[in-house]
Amino acid sequence: MALNVSEAAKKAAEYLAELNPGAERIQLEEIEYVDGPPDKWFVTLSYLMQDKDENPFSFNNRKFKVFTINVYTGEVTSMKIREFK
């Protein structure tokens, strides 16, 4: 059974939390379905990694990651840093 948009976002958030236990205030930024093969979701999440010396309201404190998730298996096949141009 194929993952829907909500399931893909949840899968990405769970994966992020598992790999970065210090990640706080995870939020969905972008999601895109890409026709295959293989069919996949690109899910962009942002989160905070608190540093005691930094301003918690600064945009620079937010980290962004893009996850690639297989639509049919639910497997997260990649996690990359989201680059802004």
N, C-alpha and C positions, 0 to 999 in steps of 0.2 A: 504494500500500500504506500502511496506517495505521501511525503510530508507536505502539509499545508504551510502557509506563511507563518502562522502562530507557532506551530511546532518547530519550524526551522529557527525562529528567533529564540525560542526557549532552549533548544539544543545548543545553540551558540553561547548563550548566557551561562548554561551549566558547564560547558567546556571551559569557558574563560574563568569561571569561579574555581573550578577544579585546578587549573594550572596556575592561577594567580590568586591565592586565598586572601591577599590583602586588597583585592579590588573592591572598591566601594562605589555605590550609586551608579550601577551599570544601567545604561540606557541604550535603546535601539535608535540608531541614526539613519540607516539605509538598509533596504532589502531589495534584492533583484533576482528574478527567476531567469535562468539561462537554459535555453533549449539545447540538448545534448548533441551527440552522446558524449559523456553521460549527462543527463539532466541534472542541474545543480542550482543551489541557492547561494548567492553572495550576500552575506549578512555583515553589516558594519555596526559594531558596538563601540560605545565610549564608556570610560570609567575613570575613577579617581584613584590614584595611589598617593596617599597622604605623606607629605614630608613636613616635619615639624617646623622647618625653617621657611617654608613657602606659603604664600597667600592662598588659602583654600578656595578663593573665588576667582583665581586667575585662570584664563583659558589655557595657559600653558601646562596646568596641572592635569588636564584631561588627556588621557591616552586613547588612541583609536586603533582598533584591530578589525581586519576583514577576515571572515571565516567562509570557507567553501564547504558546502554540505551536500552530499549526494542525496538527491530527491527520493530515491527508492530505498536506500539502505539506512539513511539517517547518519551515515558516517561523516565525521568532520575530516576532510582530506587535506585542509591547509588552514593556517592561521598566519596572517601577515600584518605588518604595521601599515596602517593607512597613511599614505603620503598625500600631502596637500601641495598643489602646484600654484 
